[in-house]
Structure formats: structure tokens, C-alpha cells
Amino acid sequence: MKKTLIVTLALALGLTTVCAASPLKNYDAGKVALDLGLTVPTNNNYEGASVGSKKTAPYAGITVGLGGKTAVNYKWNQYKNSGSTKVEAQQLNLMYKVLPVLDVYAGYVNSDVKLHGDSRSRNSGQVGVQGRVELPFLCTLWGRAGVGNKLTSYEIGLSRTLVSNVELNLSYYDNKFKNSAPGSIDAKTKGVNMGVTVKF
């Protein structure tokens, strides 16, 4: 099912130019990428806990170039079920461009998990990598993967320019927030991000 969804979405990209937010290419001081969109979950799992139906939720992020091959990145995500059950995650990362198409990052993640009226907040450090491959006249393929003491995550996506500084977005994500839900259980989220990136 997952592979079929990804292939279908990829074909749709080729026909309609809908795609995913590629990482900021240039970390010169003052360069900015702003991401806004919706998370469409395919699975929100709380280690066996019974939860309601999955719901679409917003996400946002910003990357700001600092110069010297470095940038700072902030991301905010919600992964919601019906009722009050949801995961809200914020992260702040320092990015470093190792190669023109490859970055490494280190940062901090805060997760706030609400489950059946109870909530738990956890903090985690993380390190990760992100890279991209440009397919001329088609799109940009990109991906990132991170690991921390309370988090593992990856995201793969496609990106295509709509106008000179605007891209339409599509990506698949998979996150595990370890021991982060009430009762010290794991929260896992999987699904699709769709949105827009504006680059300055």
C-alpha cells in the first residue's frame, strides 16, 4: 500500500508539477526558505493504545542562511487524531553544507504528546543528514534522516518549481518518538506532507 501510494504520487508529480520542498541550496547570509503545508497521516500509532481517526494538520518551517556553509532550521509539525490525541513536535537545527548536495545537521527536538486527556513533553538531541539530486527539467529528489536519544525519523520527497522562487511540495515521512507518550510508550507517525516552499 505504502509503495503504491508513493508511486502514484510520484506519477502525479510528473504530470501536474506538484512536488516536495527541497532543502535550501545556498547558505549565504540572508538566504531564506519558508515552508507551509498540510500533513496527511496514513498511520498515527501509540504503541497499542486505541485512538480515533487520523486528521489532517498543518506544518511550517523556516531555514535561514548564516554564511560560511551554515544555516539554522526550525520546524513545527502536528500529527492529529480525532479528539485531543495528537503529537506536536518542534525542532531547531544547525545545518552545515559538506558538499553542494549534502548537508549534516545537529539540533534539539521537543515533542508534546496528548493521549486521552493526558499529556507528556519530552526533549531529544538529534543528528542527521540531508541530500538532494536534481533531475534537469523534471524535479529535485531529496531526503533527510535523523536520529536522537528520543527520536528516529526520515523523510523523502520530490520538488518542482512553480514560479522562480516558489515550489510545490510532496514528501513521505516516518517518525518514532521514543517513550514520549503518556505511560512512557512510543508514538509513531507516518504519512504525506503537501505544501509550498517560498525561497528568497
N, CA, C and O of each residue as an XYZ file, in Angstrom:
800
protein
N       0.826     -1.198      0.000
C       0.000      0.000      0.000
C       0.869      1.260      0.000
O       0.639      2.199     -0.762
N       1.886      1.250      0.889
C       2.770      2.416      1.006
C       3.495      2.668     -0.317
O       3.571      3.803     -0.786
N       4.036      1.579     -0.922
C       4.777      1.741     -2.180
C       3.844      2.222     -3.290
O       4.222      3.070     -4.098
N       2.625      1.678     -3.329
C       1.663      2.100     -4.338
C       1.342      3.578     -4.206
O       1.252      4.291     -5.206
N       1.168      4.044     -2.959
C       0.876      5.464     -2.723
C       2.015      6.339     -3.209
O       1.783      7.346     -3.879
N       3.249      5.965     -2.878
C       4.406      6.774     -3.277
C       4.546      6.816     -4.793
O       4.796      7.879     -5.361
N       4.386      5.654     -5.465
C       4.499      5.621     -6.928
C       3.410      6.473     -7.567
O       3.678      7.222     -8.506
N       2.180      6.363     -7.061
C       1.077      7.159     -7.601
C       1.346      8.647     -7.456
O       1.127      9.421     -8.388
N       1.822      9.042     -6.280
C       2.122     10.451     -6.053
C       3.258     10.930     -6.942
O       3.227     12.050     -7.451
N       4.255     10.085     -7.127
C       5.375     10.467     -7.985
C       4.918     10.662     -9.424
O       5.358     11.599    -10.090
N       4.028      9.778     -9.918
C       3.500      9.936    -11.275
C       2.673     11.214    -11.386
O       2.732     11.920    -12.393
N       1.909     11.498    -10.346
C       1.122     12.732    -10.350
C       2.030     13.947    -10.439
O       1.692     14.940    -11.083
N       3.178     13.864     -9.792
C       4.128     14.983     -9.850
C       4.574     15.237    -11.281
O       4.622     16.378    -11.741
N       4.893     14.171    -11.963
C       5.383     14.331    -13.315
C       4.355     14.963    -14.234
O       4.712     15.622    -15.211
N       3.060     14.763    -13.923
C       2.003     15.273    -14.789
C       1.488     16.642    -14.368
O       1.048     17.427    -15.207
N       1.543     16.933    -13.055
C       0.888     18.149    -12.577
C       1.832     19.147    -11.920
O       1.392     20.220    -11.507
N       3.092     18.829    -11.814
C       4.134     19.646    -11.187
C       3.936     19.818     -9.681
O       4.549     20.706     -9.088
N       3.099     18.997     -9.047
C       3.011     19.022     -7.589
C       4.191     18.242     -7.038
O       4.448     17.123     -7.482
N       4.922     18.813     -6.069
C       6.125     18.164     -5.600
C       6.502     18.571     -4.184
O       5.677     19.139     -3.468
N       7.753     18.286     -3.758
C       8.109     18.461     -2.345
C       9.233     19.449     -2.136
O      10.046     19.678     -3.031
N       9.278     20.037     -0.946
C      10.181     21.150     -0.645
C      11.620     20.679     -0.554
O      11.983     19.991      0.400
N      12.429     21.031     -1.509
C      13.832     20.643     -1.462
C      14.574     21.527     -0.482
O      14.162     22.660     -0.233
N      15.682     21.015      0.087
C      16.459     21.833      1.022
C      16.994     23.100      0.366
O      17.210     23.144     -0.845
N      17.203     24.124      1.181
C      17.799     25.374      0.712
C      19.182     25.080      0.143
O      20.018     24.486      0.825
N      19.432     25.489     -1.100
C      20.698     25.180     -1.768
C      21.838     26.059     -1.281
O      22.970     25.598     -1.140
N      21.539     27.320     -1.027
C      22.558     28.331     -0.775
C      22.459     28.817      0.666
O      21.433     29.365      1.067
N      23.527     28.619      1.450
C      23.532     29.038      2.847
C      24.208     30.391      3.046
O      24.642     30.706      4.155
N      24.301     31.190      1.996
C      24.832     32.546      2.163
C      23.961     33.311      3.153
O      22.760     33.064      3.263
N      24.585     34.246      3.871
C      23.855     35.022      4.866
C      22.653     35.718      4.233
O      22.780     36.378      3.201
N      21.480     35.564      4.863
C      20.269     36.221      4.380
C      19.406     35.385      3.470
O      18.266     35.764      3.206
N      19.902     34.254      2.973
C      19.070     33.370      2.164
C      18.049     32.687      3.058
O      18.377     32.255      4.163
N      16.798     32.587      2.580
C      15.706     32.077      3.416
C      14.817     31.140      2.596
O      14.545     31.396      1.423
N      14.367     30.051      3.229
C      13.323     29.188      2.663
C      12.219     29.039      3.703
O      12.485     28.673      4.847
N      10.982     29.322      3.307
C       9.818     29.233      4.190
C       8.902     28.123      3.692
O       8.479     28.135      2.536
N       8.592     27.154      4.569
C       7.742     26.008      4.224
C       6.409     26.094      4.951
O       6.372     26.346      6.156
N       5.314     25.886      4.225
C       3.971     25.849      4.805
C       3.178     24.752      4.112
O       3.275     24.585      2.896
N       2.393     24.002      4.883
C       1.609     22.963      4.233
C       0.771     22.158      5.206
O       0.543     22.563      6.346
N       0.315     21.000      4.726
C      -0.551     20.112      5.484
C       0.073     18.727      5.579
O       0.687     18.237      4.632
N      -0.097     18.110      6.739
C       0.313     16.734      6.982
C      -0.919     15.844      6.850
O      -1.928     16.070      7.520
N      -0.838     14.837      5.991
C      -1.932     13.888      5.798
C      -1.458     12.537      6.330
O      -0.742     11.825      5.626
N      -1.839     12.163      7.559
C      -1.295     10.942      8.162
C      -1.888      9.678      7.553
O      -3.085      9.618      7.273
N      -1.047      8.674      7.351
C      -1.523      7.348      6.977
C      -1.562      6.431      8.191
O      -2.276      5.429      8.202
N      -0.773      6.789      9.233
C      -0.753      5.980     10.449
C      -0.218      6.814     11.607
O       0.914      7.294     11.548
N      -1.012      6.992     12.655
C      -0.558      7.532     13.934
C      -0.789      6.440     14.967
O      -1.933      6.088     15.257
N       0.302      5.898     15.529
C       0.204      4.744     16.413
C       0.810      5.074     17.768
O       1.894      5.652     17.847
N       0.108      4.705     18.832
C       0.571      4.976     20.192
C       0.754      3.662     20.939
O       0.123      3.421     21.969
N       1.624      2.821     20.404
C       2.019      1.543     20.993
C       0.838      0.747     21.530
O       0.799      0.365     22.699
N      -0.121      0.508     20.642
C      -1.244     -0.341     21.001
C      -2.441      0.373     21.588
O      -3.504     -0.235     21.715
N      -2.309      1.657     21.957
C      -3.450      2.391     22.505
C      -4.496      2.612     21.417
O      -4.151      2.899     20.271
N      -5.766      2.479     21.771
C      -6.854      2.707     20.831
C      -7.087      4.211     20.688
O      -7.349      4.903     21.672
N      -6.990      4.709     19.455
C      -7.194      6.136     19.207
C      -8.182      6.310     18.064
O      -8.465      5.370     17.322
N      -8.707      7.538     17.933
C      -9.696      7.813     16.901
C      -9.075      7.958     15.521
O      -7.888      7.701     15.324
N      -9.902      8.376     14.573
C      -9.466      8.500     13.186
C      -8.378      9.571     13.038
O      -8.280     10.497     13.844
N      -7.581      9.419     12.007
C      -6.492     10.359     11.728
C      -7.049     11.614     11.069
O      -8.037     11.564     10.337
N      -6.385     12.755     11.348
C      -6.859     14.021     10.815
C      -5.706     14.805     10.188
O      -4.570     14.738     10.656
N      -6.013     15.541      9.133
C      -5.036     16.425      8.503
C      -4.691     17.562      9.460
O      -5.555     18.069     10.177
N      -3.409     17.959      9.462
C      -2.943     19.009     10.366
C      -1.881     19.856      9.647
O      -1.321     19.420      8.641
N      -1.605     21.062     10.157
C      -0.638     21.936      9.486
C       0.810     21.622      9.877
O       1.077     20.992     10.900
N       1.736     22.087      9.023
C       3.146     22.116      9.384
C       3.750     23.415      8.867
O       3.194     24.057      7.976
N       4.894     23.798      9.435
C       5.582     25.011      9.000
C       7.071     24.869      9.308
O       7.459     24.114     10.199
N       7.889     25.592      8.573
C       9.317     25.566      8.827
C      10.008     26.740      8.160
O       9.470     27.355      7.239
N      11.198     27.039      8.634
C      11.993     28.096      8.026
C      13.471     27.730      8.139
O      13.918     27.219      9.166
N      14.214     27.995      7.080
C      15.666     27.826      7.070
C      16.278     29.165      6.700
O      15.871     29.794      5.722
N      17.267     29.604      7.492
C      17.915     30.897      7.273
C      19.417     30.682      7.127
O      20.054     30.122      8.019
N      19.986     31.125      6.004
C      21.419     31.026      5.796
C      22.184     31.969      6.706
O      21.792     33.120      6.895
N      23.277     31.473      7.267
C      24.127     32.272      8.148
C      25.456     32.630      7.507
O      26.204     33.445      8.047
N      25.762     32.027      6.350
C      27.059     32.198      5.718
C      28.039     31.147      6.221
O      27.775     30.454      7.204
N      29.176     31.036      5.533
C      30.176     30.060      5.945
C      29.688     28.630      5.885
O      30.083     27.812      6.715
N      28.823     28.303      4.908
C      28.253     26.975      4.711
C      27.329     26.527      5.843
O      27.057     25.335      5.983
N      26.844     27.477      6.654
C      25.966     27.110      7.764
C      24.601     27.785      7.633
O      24.458     28.824      6.989
N      23.615     27.168      8.256
C      22.258     27.719      8.301
C      21.591     27.225      9.563
O      22.052     26.266     10.183
N      20.501     27.878      9.949
C      19.693     27.420     11.066
C      18.308     27.073     10.527
O      17.766     27.772      9.671
N      17.747     25.981     11.042
C      16.473     25.469     10.555
C      15.532     25.237     11.730
O      15.917     24.638     12.735
N      14.275     25.723     11.595
C      13.235     25.478     12.592
C      12.069     24.786     11.900
O      11.670     25.181     10.805
N      11.516     23.745     12.543
C      10.354     23.032     12.006
C       9.322     22.823     13.099
O       9.663     22.567     14.254
N       8.044     22.936     12.717
C       6.928     22.670     13.617
C       5.945     21.756     12.893
O       5.538     22.040     11.766
N       5.563     20.651     13.551
C       4.638     19.686     12.958
C       3.569     19.297     13.965
O       3.813     19.264     15.171
N       2.373     19.001     13.446
C       1.322     18.368     14.226
C       0.914     17.079     13.535
O       0.838     17.022     12.308
N       0.653     16.040     14.327
C       0.137     14.775     13.826
C      -1.080     14.465     14.691
O      -0.929     14.126     15.865
N      -2.307     14.579     14.119
C      -3.530     14.595     14.918
C      -4.412     13.369     14.678
O      -4.478     12.825     13.576
N      -5.078     12.962     15.743
C      -6.199     12.025     15.676
C      -7.443     12.761     16.167
O      -7.344     13.867     16.699
N      -8.592     12.159     15.993
C      -9.816     12.793     16.475
C      -9.761     12.916     17.998
O      -9.025     12.189     18.665
N     -10.550     13.844     18.535
C     -10.469     14.126     19.955
C      -9.233     14.960     20.246
O      -8.818     15.776     19.423
N      -8.649     14.753     21.413
C      -7.482     15.552     21.799
C      -6.160     14.836     21.547
O      -5.104     15.350     21.914
N      -6.201     13.662     20.930
C      -4.977     12.886     20.725
C      -4.155     13.475     19.586
O      -4.640     13.604     18.462
N      -2.900     13.833     19.887
C      -2.029     14.384     18.860
C      -0.585     14.406     19.347
O      -0.307     14.330     20.544
N       0.322     14.511     18.382
C       1.731     14.777     18.646
C       2.035     16.155     18.073
O       1.710     16.433     16.919
N       2.654     17.015     18.870
C       3.135     18.300     18.375
C       4.641     18.320     18.576
O       5.122     18.124     19.692
N       5.389     18.556     17.505
C       6.851     18.491     17.566
C       7.457     19.784     17.043
O       7.012     20.338     16.038
N       8.475     20.249     17.742
C       9.256     21.398     17.311
C      10.729     21.005     17.309
O      11.183     20.270     18.187
N      11.466     21.491     16.329
C      12.898     21.219     16.305
C      13.670     22.421     15.791
O      13.187     23.192     14.961
N      14.877     22.555     16.306
C      15.785     23.620     15.910
C      17.130     22.975     15.610
O      17.705     22.301     16.464
N      17.635     23.183     14.382
C      18.851     22.514     13.936
C      19.855     23.507     13.362
O      19.485     24.501     12.738
N      21.126     23.216     13.586
C      22.215     23.922     12.922
C      22.668     23.053     11.753
O      23.054     21.899     11.935
N      22.615     23.628     10.546
C      22.939     22.897      9.318
C      24.348     23.271      8.854
O      24.793     24.406      9.025
N      25.038     22.295      8.266
C      26.348     22.561      7.680
C      26.447     21.850      6.333
O      26.183     20.652      6.237
N      26.827     22.589      5.301
C      26.902     22.048      3.944
C      28.270     21.406      3.733
O      29.280     22.098      3.613
N      28.290     20.081      3.690
C      29.524     19.318      3.483
C      29.908     19.315      2.010
O      31.076     19.488      1.661
N      28.925     19.118      1.161
C      29.074     19.135     -0.292
C      27.917     19.959     -0.849
O      26.940     20.191     -0.137
N      27.998     20.408     -2.101
C      26.878     21.185     -2.654
C      25.521     20.481     -2.554
O      24.487     21.147     -2.504
N      25.510     19.135     -2.522
C      24.249     18.390     -2.479
C      24.059     17.616     -1.178
O      23.127     16.820     -1.067
N      24.931     17.838     -0.192
C      24.856     17.058      1.044
C      25.092     17.947      2.263
O      26.089     18.665      2.338
N      24.149     17.888      3.228
C      24.248     18.632      4.474
C      24.249     17.672      5.661
O      23.710     16.569      5.585
N      24.858     18.107      6.744
C      24.707     17.425      8.031
C      24.083     18.419      8.994
O      24.200     19.630      8.808
N      23.418     17.905     10.028
C      22.809     18.812     10.988
C      22.817     18.203     12.386
O      22.897     16.987     12.563
N      22.731     19.086     13.363
C      22.604     18.685     14.765
C      21.652     19.665     15.427
O      21.651     20.854     15.108
N      20.840     19.162     16.352
C      19.875     20.061     16.960
C      19.095     19.451     18.096
O      19.502     18.462     18.705
N      17.955     20.072     18.365
C      17.129     19.805     19.538
C      15.690     19.601     19.075
O      15.195     20.341     18.224
N      15.021     18.599     19.634
C      13.627     18.310     19.303
C      12.807     18.256     20.590
O      13.204     17.609     21.559
N      11.670     18.933     20.594
C      10.711     18.841     21.687
C       9.427     18.227     21.152
O       8.876     18.702     20.159
N       8.947     17.174     21.804
C       7.661     16.569     21.432
C       6.696     16.690     22.596
O       7.062     16.495     23.755
N       5.447     17.017     22.261
C       4.371     17.110     23.246
C       3.259     16.189     22.763
O       2.595     16.472     21.767
N       3.062     15.079     23.481
C       2.093     14.065     23.066
C       0.886     14.108     23.994
O       1.019     14.000     25.213
N      -0.295     14.268     23.396
C      -1.557     14.246     24.152
C      -2.302     12.968     23.781
O      -2.523     12.684     22.604
N      -2.685     12.199     24.802
C      -3.342     10.911     24.589
C      -4.447     10.748     25.625
O      -4.171     10.606     26.816
N      -5.710     10.770     25.164
C      -6.873     10.567     26.038
C      -6.867     11.503     27.240
O      -7.087     11.071     28.371
N      -6.615     12.791     26.991
C      -6.692     13.783     28.047
C      -5.436     13.942     28.879
O      -5.345     14.876     29.676
N      -4.461     13.052     28.716
C      -3.186     13.161     29.413
C      -2.130     13.646     28.429
O      -2.282     13.463     27.221
N      -1.070     14.257     28.926
C      -0.032     14.762     28.019
C       1.339     14.529     28.626
O       1.508     14.397     29.838
N       2.324     14.485     27.711
C       3.713     14.320     28.140
C       4.603     15.067     27.167
O       4.427     14.981     25.952
N       5.564     15.803     27.714
C       6.525     16.543     26.903
C       7.906     15.931     27.090
O       8.323     15.653     28.214
N       8.621     15.720     25.971
C       9.959     15.122     26.017
C      10.892     15.927     25.127
O      10.474     16.504     24.123
N      12.168     15.957     25.514
C      13.205     16.626     24.734
C      14.221     15.613     24.242
O      14.506     14.624     24.917
N      14.764     15.868     23.064
C      15.753     14.965     22.484
C      16.766     15.753     21.689
O      16.402     16.693     20.983
N      18.033     15.389     21.789
C      19.016     15.864     20.834
C      18.917     15.018     19.580
O      18.362     13.920     19.616
N      19.448     15.513     18.469
C      19.460     14.707     17.253
C      20.614     15.123     16.351
O      21.099     16.253     16.408
N      21.037     14.185     15.524
C      21.987     14.448     14.442
C      21.405     13.811     13.188
O      20.636     12.853     13.267
N      21.779     14.352     12.029
C      21.231     13.793     10.805
C      21.936     14.277      9.560
O      22.873     15.072      9.621
N      21.465     13.780      8.427
C      21.980     14.164      7.118
C      20.808     14.461      6.201
O      19.723     13.906      6.379
N      21.015     15.327      5.227
C      20.032     15.532      4.172
C      20.775     15.768      2.865
O      21.861     16.348      2.841
N      20.168     15.305      1.782
C      20.791     15.465      0.475
C      19.750     15.614     -0.605
O      18.556     15.437     -0.366
N      20.208     15.940     -1.788
C      19.281     16.124     -2.897
C      19.965     15.754     -4.214
O      21.188     15.812     -4.340
N      19.147     15.377     -5.181
C      19.604     15.092     -6.539
C      18.668     15.815     -7.486
O      17.457     15.595     -7.442
N      19.202     16.671     -8.339
C      18.368     17.413     -9.276
C      18.259     16.669    -10.600
O      19.264     16.245    -11.171
N      17.039     16.515    -11.079
C      16.767     15.938    -12.381
C      16.382     17.084    -13.301
O      15.261     17.587    -13.214
N      17.289     17.513    -14.186
C      17.027     18.701    -15.012
C      15.689     18.630    -15.734
O      15.335     17.602    -16.311
N      14.951     19.734    -15.694
C      13.657     19.904    -16.348
C      12.539     19.053    -15.737
O      11.404     19.107    -16.209
N      12.840     18.272    -14.701
C      11.819     17.430    -14.092
C      11.533     17.871    -12.668
O      10.533     18.545    -12.419
N      12.400     17.499    -11.724
C      12.170     17.823    -10.321
C      13.454     17.589     -9.545
O      14.464     17.176    -10.114
N      13.414     17.849     -8.263
C      14.511     17.558     -7.358
C      14.078     16.448     -6.411
O      13.039     16.551     -5.758
N      14.876     15.385     -6.336
C      14.653     14.325     -5.360
C      15.467     14.665     -4.122
O      16.629     15.055     -4.238
N      14.883     14.525     -2.944
C      15.629     14.853     -1.737
C      15.215     13.957     -0.586
O      14.165     13.316     -0.623
N      16.041     13.922      0.417
C      15.732     13.120      1.584
C      16.524     13.586      2.785
O      17.563     14.234      2.652
N      16.018     13.247      3.961
C      16.735     13.528      5.204
C      16.441     12.417      6.202
O      15.378     11.798      6.173
N      17.399     12.179      7.079
C      17.229     11.170      8.118
C      17.924     11.657      9.373
O      19.041     12.170      9.309
N      17.259     11.498     10.530
C      17.815     11.946     11.794
C      17.633     10.904     12.876
O      16.711     10.090     12.825
N      18.517     10.937     13.852
C      18.425     10.021     14.982
C      18.815     10.780     16.244
O      19.732     11.601     16.236
N      18.097     10.487     17.331
C      18.391     11.118     18.608
C      18.094     10.166     19.744
O      17.660      9.039     19.510
N      18.321     10.602     20.977
C      18.088      9.717     22.114
C      16.607      9.411     22.328
O      16.278      8.413     22.969
N      15.695     10.259     21.799
C      14.260     10.008     21.915
C      13.537     10.081     20.575
O      12.314     10.216     20.542
N      14.277      9.994     19.465
C      13.657     10.205     18.160
C      14.430      9.494     17.058
O      15.661      9.498     17.052
N      13.706      8.886     16.129
C      14.261      8.491     14.836
C      13.279      8.958     13.775
O      12.067      8.865     13.968
N      13.794      9.464     12.648
C      12.902      9.981     11.617
C      13.578      9.945     10.257
O      14.802     10.008     10.143
N      12.740      9.841      9.224
C      13.230     10.072      7.867
C      12.108     10.659      7.030
O      10.927     10.505      7.340
N      12.507     11.336      5.963
C      11.552     11.951      5.038
C      12.161     11.915      3.649
O      13.336     12.235      3.475
N      11.372     11.528      2.666
C      11.816     11.530      1.267
C      10.805     12.312      0.451
O       9.602     12.219      0.694
N      11.288     13.085     -0.519
C      10.362     13.929     -1.253
C      10.795     14.274     -2.651
O      11.887     13.924     -3.099
N       9.902     14.975     -3.331
C      10.108     15.493     -4.673
C       9.790     16.980     -4.660
O       8.926     17.433     -3.909
N      10.488     17.727     -5.487
C      10.282     19.173     -5.544
C      10.302     19.644     -6.982
O      11.101     19.176     -7.794
N       9.410     20.579     -7.289
C       9.397     21.175     -8.617
C       8.998     22.640     -8.524
O       8.093     23.004     -7.774
N       9.680     23.470     -9.292
C       9.434     24.908     -9.240
C       8.117     25.258     -9.920
O       7.835     24.814    -11.033
N       7.314     26.069     -9.222
C       6.074     26.583     -9.790
C       6.342     27.896    -10.521
O       5.995     28.049    -11.692
N       6.966     28.843     -9.814
C       7.497     30.068    -10.410
C       8.899     30.235     -9.842
O       9.367     29.368     -9.104
N       9.576     31.325    -10.168
C      11.009     31.439     -9.904
C      11.423     31.123     -8.466
O      12.462     30.494     -8.268
N      10.657     31.532     -7.463
C      11.077     31.286     -6.083
C      10.034     30.512     -5.265
O      10.084     30.506     -4.035
N       9.093     29.862     -5.955
C       8.039     29.103     -5.270
C       8.043     27.670     -5.771
O       8.061     27.422     -6.977
N       8.025     26.716     -4.823
C       7.979     25.302     -5.157
C       6.750     24.659     -4.528
O       6.370     24.996     -3.407
N       6.130     23.731     -5.256
C       5.052     22.923     -4.691
C       5.671     21.647     -4.125
O       6.682     21.165     -4.637
N       5.064     21.098     -3.066
C       5.727     20.115     -2.226
C       4.979     18.800     -2.098
O       3.749     18.763     -2.082
N       5.744     17.725     -2.008
C       5.190     16.408     -1.693
C       6.291     15.558     -1.085
O       7.374     15.446     -1.660
N       6.030     14.953      0.082
C       7.026     14.080      0.703
C       6.337     13.024      1.556
O       5.182     13.176      1.952
N       7.076     11.948      1.830
C       6.609     10.891      2.728
C       7.482     10.919      3.977
O       8.707     10.971      3.868
N       6.873     10.886      5.165
C       7.624     10.948      6.416
C       7.339      9.733      7.291
O       6.289      9.101      7.174
N       8.286      9.419      8.165
C       8.149      8.325      9.128
C       8.915      8.735     10.389
O      10.135      8.896     10.347
N       8.209      8.904     11.506
C       8.824      9.343     12.761
C       8.497      8.383     13.892
O       7.414      7.800     13.935
N       9.455      8.223     14.813
C       9.214      7.473     16.038
C       9.693      8.315     17.211
O      10.878      8.630     17.318
N       8.761      8.679     18.093
C       9.072      9.437     19.294
C       9.115      8.433     20.458
O       8.075      7.977     20.932
N      10.315      8.100     20.905
C      10.506      7.010     21.851
C      10.104      7.409     23.272
O      10.508      8.458     23.775
N       9.301      6.551     23.909
C       8.880      6.760     25.303
C       8.301      8.156     25.525
O       8.445      8.724     26.608
N       7.654      8.706     24.510
C       7.241     10.108     24.555
C       5.778     10.324     24.875
O       5.387     11.440     25.217
N       4.959      9.293     24.773
C       3.533      9.425     25.064
C       3.276      9.132     26.548
O       4.096      8.481     27.196
N       2.150      9.605     27.089
C       1.807      9.270     28.474
C       1.875      7.754     28.704
O       1.417      6.969     27.873
N       2.446      7.361     29.832
C       2.664      5.947     30.097
C       3.996      5.453     29.578
O       4.267      4.252     29.594
N       4.839      6.380     29.113
C       6.183      6.048     28.588
C       6.117      5.084     27.409
O       6.953      4.191     27.273
N       5.107      5.280     26.555
C       5.006      4.456     25.358
C       5.468      5.253     24.145
O       5.542      6.481     24.183
N       5.777      4.534     23.067
C       6.244      5.173     21.841
C       5.075      5.748     21.052
O       3.981      5.182     21.038
N       5.317      6.873     20.399
C       4.367      7.438     19.438
C       5.014      7.364     18.058
O       6.149      7.804     17.877
N       4.292      6.806     17.087
C       4.817      6.666     15.731
C       3.880      7.361     14.756
O       2.661      7.213     14.852
N       4.438      8.118     13.820
C       3.635      8.833     12.830
C       4.201      8.572     11.442
O       5.414      8.592     11.237
N       3.309      8.326     10.500
C       3.679      8.131      9.099
C       2.654      8.834      8.235
O       1.483      8.926      8.604
N       3.085      9.332      7.088
C       2.132      9.959      6.192
C       2.781     10.814      5.136
O       3.959     10.651      4.820
N       1.999     11.732      4.588
C       2.402     12.558      3.457
C       2.315     14.024      3.836
O       1.323     14.457      4.422
N       3.342     14.787      3.507
C       3.324     16.237      3.630
C       3.092     16.861      2.254
O       3.741     16.482      1.279
N       2.170     17.811      2.179
C       1.902     18.526      0.935
C       1.858     20.022      1.242
O       1.194     20.439      2.191
N       2.555     20.823      0.453
C       2.550     22.247      0.728
C       3.340     23.036     -0.280
O       3.494     22.636     -1.434
N       3.843     24.174      0.178
C       4.552     25.094     -0.705
C       5.800     25.607      0.012
O       5.795     25.778      1.231
N       6.864     25.851     -0.743
C       8.082     26.464     -0.224
C       8.351     27.741     -0.999
O       8.321     27.758     -2.229
N       8.615     28.811     -0.260
C       8.998     30.091     -0.877
C      10.444     30.365     -0.491
O      10.790     30.331      0.690
N      11.293     30.635     -1.482
C      12.717     30.876     -1.243
C      13.087     32.295     -1.629
O      12.663     32.802     -2.668
N      13.873     32.921     -0.792
C      14.301     34.309     -1.024
C      15.822     34.354     -1.159
O      16.393     35.426     -1.359
